[in-house]
C-alpha cells in the first residue's frame, strides 16, 4: 500500500481530567482522579490509523511553540508523515481541556488562537490529496481550517477518485447547510452519532430509513454510532445492526476516532460488512477503556485480541 491516508485537521494538546461528577456545584473543589496530557484533535486519528499499519500523511497546522514542536515529535515517533504539517510563526498551538466522569458526561473547553489558519490548501497539500489512497476529515476540520477549505479538499479528492471519509461531529450546527451538503455529496463513507444523525434529519425515522436518507445525500456507506448500544452500518443493499461489546467504560473521548481509523482500515482491506461491524465496535470498545486518545489509541493486535476473546472471527486481520 504505497499511497497514504491523508488526514486533514489540526493536532492539539489534550488535557483530559477525570472527575467524579458534572456539572460541578458552585464554589466547590473536586479531586482529579486521573489525568491524561498528550496528543489530541486530528492527532488521535493520525496515531490511530498509523497503529493499524496504515501509511499516514498529516495535513494541518501547529503553532510555532514548544507544544507544536512536541506534537510533531510525538507524531514522528508514531511513524506519521509530518513533512507537510505547517508551523504558524508567532502562534500558539491550541489546547483542549476535557472534563470527563465515569458515567460518561463530558465538557470540552478549547483554547484556539485567532488567525490560526491558512488562506487555502497549499499546492503541496493539493498534490498529496490527489495522490492519496484515502482522505479523512471531520466537523472539527471545518472549524479549525474553515468549511470552504474542507469542501475544496473533499471535492478535489472525489474528482481524483480518492475515497473520502467524513465524520460529522457536533460542529455541524455551525456549518452552512449548502456547503455541508456538498461535502456529503462527495463523501464515500460517513460516520456520525445517532444524536447527530437525528439532529441533521429531524423526524421519527427508524434506523434503516435514517441511514438510507443519509446515503441519498451522497455517501456510499453510513455508520451510525450508538455508544454502548453499538452501531448501525448500511452500504448499498446490505446493513448490519451491531449490539456492541460490553466493556467497562473509562472515557469515550477518542472512541469515535478509533472507529474512524478502523473504518478506513476495513474499507481499504475490503472487509465484508459483518466483519467490518465487528472491527469498528471492537476498536471503540478498546478505546473507551482508556483515558484520552493519542498515546492510548488502539493497536491492531489489541483489537484482534478483543474479537478473539468474544469468539469473533479475526483471521481477516
N, C-alpha and C positions, 0 to 999 in steps of 0.2 A: 504494500500500500504506500506508493511513493508520494502521492499528493497529501496535503494537510487538511485537517479540520480547522477552519478559521473561526475564531471566536471574537465577535465584535462587542466590546464592552470594556468598562474601566475597572481594573483591580482596585480594591480599597483595603484599608486596615480595619479588621473587625475586632471589637471588644464585646464578647458575649458573657454576660453576667447572669448566673442563675440565682434567683432569689425565691423566697417562699410563696409570695402571692402578688398579684396585680389586680386592680390598681392598689398602690400604696396609700395608706391613710395619711392625712396631713400631718406634717411635723413629726414624722416617725423615722426611726433608723432601722433598716433591715440589713441583716447579715448577708453577704455574698457567699453562697455555699460552694460555688465553683466558678472558675474564670478561664476563658479562652481568649488569647490575643494572637492574632495571626492573619493570614490572607483571607480576604472575603470578596464579595461582589463577583465580578467576572472571573476572579482567580479560583473560585470554587469550581466552576465549570472547566476551566483550563486544567487544573490539577486533577479533577475527577476524570476527564477524558484521557489525560496522559497516563493515569494509573490503570486505565483499562487497556493500555497498549496502543492508543491512537496517536499518530503524529499530530501535534497541535501547534497552531500559529496564533499568537496574541496580537490583536489589533485594538489598541486602546491607549489611554492616557494615564500617566502617573505624574505626580508633582516632582519638581526638582529639589527634593529634600531627602533626609535620611530615610523616611518611610518609603518613598518611591524607590530609592536605591535598594532598600531591604526587600521590598516586594519583588523587584527584578531578580535579585539573588535567589530568593525562595523559589521563584518560578523556574529559573535556570536549573536549580538543583532537582526539580521535578521533570527535567528534560522538555520543558515548554520552550518553543522558539520565541524569544522576546526581542529579536532584532528590529522589528517594526513597531515596538512599543514606544510611544512618544513621551519624552520628559519635557514638561512645560516649564520653561525658565521662570523663576520668580514665583512659582505656585506651590502650595502645599497639597499633598495627597489627601483625598477625602478619608474621613474616619466615620465608622458607623458603630454606634453603641446599641446593643441589643439586650434588653431585659427579658429574661425568659423564666418560666416557672415549670415545675414538674408536671403541672396539669395541662401544659401546652399553650398557656397565654404568652403573648409576646408584645413588646413595644419597641419600635425602632426609632432611634434618634440619630440623624445623619448630619455630618458637617461637610458641606460641599461648597468650596470657594466659588465666588462669582468669576465669570470669564473663563471657567475651566472647560474649554472646548477648542476645537479646531474648525475652521470655516467649512470644510468639506472633506470628503475622503481623499487623502493624498494619492498621487499616482501609483506609488508602490503598493498601497493598500488595495487600490482597484485591481492591479495586476494579481495580487495574492488572492483576492476574492474570485476572479475569473478562472484561476488555475486550481482552486480548491476542490477537494472531494466533497466537502460539506461546509455550509455556513451556519453558525449558531448566533442568534441574538435574541433579545427579550425586551420586555417593557422597561426594564432598568436601563438598557442600552438607549432606548428612546429618550429617557430622562437625562442620561448622562452625556450623550453625544448629540441629541436632537432627533426628533422623529423624521425630519426631512433627510437627514444624514442616513438613518437606518433604512428608510424607504428606498433611497437611491441604491444602497448596497444590496438590498434584497432583490430589487428589480434587475440589477446587474447580474447577480448570481443566477437568478431564474433564467435570464436570457442566455447565459453561458452553459446552461444545463447542470448547474450545481444544486444539489439537494439543500433546501433551506429548512432549518429547524427554528421555530419561534415559540417562545414561552410568553404568554400574555402578561401575567402578573398583575398586581394591583395598580400599576401605573396606567392601565388602560383608561382610567377615569379622566386623565389629563391629556389623552391623545385625541387629536381631531378625528372625527369619525371617517372622513373620506380618506385620509392618509392611512389609518389603521386598516380600512377595507382594502386598500391597495397592497399593503403588506400581506394580509391574509390571502389575497388572490394569488400572490407569488410564493406562498409558503407550501412546502412539501409535507411537513409534519408539525402539527400544532399541539402544544401541551398547555393545560390550564387547570385550575381547581374547579370543582363543581360550583362553588360560590361565584367564581369569576365568570364561568360559562353562563350561569343564570342571570348574572348582572348584565352581561353583554346581550343576551337574548332572553328578556323577561317573558314570563308566561309559564303555565303548568305543563311543560314538556317532559315526557318520560325520557330517561337517559338515551335510549336509541334514537329518539326523534331529535333530542338536543344535539347529539353528535352528528346526525345527518344534516341538521340545519347549519352547523358549523362547517361541515365539509362542502356544503353547497356554496360557501363563500370562498372556496379555493383549495384548502388543504386536502391532500390525498389521505392522510392518516390523522386521526384526532385521539389524543389521550386526555381523558378527564380524570384528574387526580381527586381521590375521595378520602384522603387521610387514612385513619385506621380502618376504614371500610374498603381499602384497596383502590381499584381503578376500573374505568370502562374504556376500552380501546376499540375503535372502529376504523376499518380500512377496506375500501371498495364494498364488497357484499359480505364481508366477514366481520364478526365482532366477538369480543371476549369481555365478560364481566368477572373481574378477579377479586376475590374477597380480601386479599392482602395476607400478610403473615403477622401473626400475633407476637409482638416482642415488647420488652419493657422500653418505654419511651423516655428519653432524657431530654432531647432537644430536637425540634423539627426545622431549625434554621436552614440547613443545607440539604434537606430531603429532596426538594424539587430539583436542585442542581444535580444530585446523584441520579435521579430518574432521567433527567435530560441527557446526561452523559451516557447512561446505559442505553437510552433510546437511539442515540447516534451510533453506538457500537452495534446494537442489534440490527438497525436498518442497514448499515454498511455490510454486515455479515449475513444479510438476508434471512434473518430468523423467522420461522413461521410465527403467526400471531400468538398462539397459545404459549410458546416458549418465550416470545418477546414479553408477554404479560408477566410471566414468572420472573423474568430478568429484571424488569422495571420495578416490580414490587419488592423483590429481594434487595435491590440496590437501595431503595428507600428505607427498607427495614434495617439494613446495616447502618445507614446514616443516622437514623433517629436515636440510636443507642449511644451516640457520642455528642459531646458538646461542641458546637460550632462546625464549620466546614474546613476549607483549606487543608491543613495538615491532617485532618481526620476524614477526608473523603475516602470512600471505599476503594479497595483494590479488587481486581477481577477474581483473585483467588478467594477473597473473603465472601464475595457474592456467591461464587460457586459452592463454597463450604456451606452457606446457609441453605441453598437449594438442596444440596445433598442431605443435610440434616432433616429437611422437611419431606424427604422422599421424592423429590422432583428430578426429572431428567436434567442433567447438567453436562452431558457429553458434547453438547454443541459449543461449549466454551473452551 
